[in-house]
Amino acid sequence: MIRRWEKKGYPDDETLAAGTYKGFIAHDATVQVSADGEIVQAWIKQKATDVDPEKFIEAIEGKVEPYTYIPVERNDSHGMLEIPLFDMHWGVAFLDHYRPVLNSILELITSRNWDTIFIPFGQDFFHNDSIVNGHTTKGTLIEKVDMKRAVKEGQTFMYAIIDTAISHANNVKVLYSPGNHDRSISWMFTQVLLERYGSDIVDDSMEFRKCISYGKNTIMITHGDSKQATPRNLASIFPVAFAEQFAKANIREVHAGHLHSESDTDIHGIMVRRLSSGNKTDEWSDKEDYVGTHKRFMLFDWSFDKLKSIHYI
């Protein structure tokens, strides 16, 4: 076998030619042979042919079809801003704490002219459901806070948002959404808003679930404080409670509060979001170990056919 290979010319042109690809030059080979001296496998080293610099320069200097971006024509006002300030718990925190939040909201509202601004209101806006006692709607005893101050400064906060929204949007809607802490006080507060802005803007109905629709987007708003309010159950309730709006939408989300912490779960194309809160840590949150959550609110910028961005403030 060795004598047979000694007689062969090197390199083995036949082997190299068989293993060479178009555009490459073979320059070496390693072969594995059988006991009879036949080639079983061959590993052929190749390199690309030399590039002609002039042809390369000619290629990159050739005519390149320019990319043309055609801006989408828009009206002066476009998009929907959703401002779901869930679980603010006024009384635990006051305007000195929420002033940076208010400034950030007003900055976003005034950043452009909006087609629509939705403002879900309620959702434990206040910490107590009484001016004189420290308890929730169900009568659960919690820490008593200064509700007179909370109501007064809450008015300043909400008036600033709604007044600014009216001057920067074609349509403004305030939706009352009951929480579990302040159902009576927050609904009475809604009557003040109703008197100031009228029924075209303020919806004071007390349904536990409400629906926001904009273009191809539909969002179910609920506090989600029941034991049954798991992401899967909330997703299942949506098409039953709002069948028409659900059927017409391409983007479907559920926005719930109560837990003071942020999470999102995609259930068969329905995005179920638990929204975070920028409130201070109250006694209940401290007891339940909700002390490491992000202290922030989430505002949603919607185009006609999708969610464009989430603003954390």
Secondary structure, 3 states (H helix, E strand, C coil): CHHHHHCCCCCCHHHHHHCCCCCEEEEEEEEEECCCCCEEEEEEEEEECCCCHHHHHHHHCCCCCCCCCCCCCCCCCCCEEECCCCCCCECCECHHHHHHHHHHHHHHHCCCCEEEEEEEEECCCECCCCCCCCECCCCCECCCCCHHHHHHHHHHHHHHHHHHHHHCEEEEEEEEECCCCCHHHHHHHHHHHHHHHCCCCEECCCCCEEEEEECCEEEEEECCCCCCCCHHHHHHHHHHHCHHHHHHCCEEEEEECCCCCCEEEEECCEEEEECCCCCCCCHHHHHCCCCCCCCCCEEEEECCCCEEEEEEC
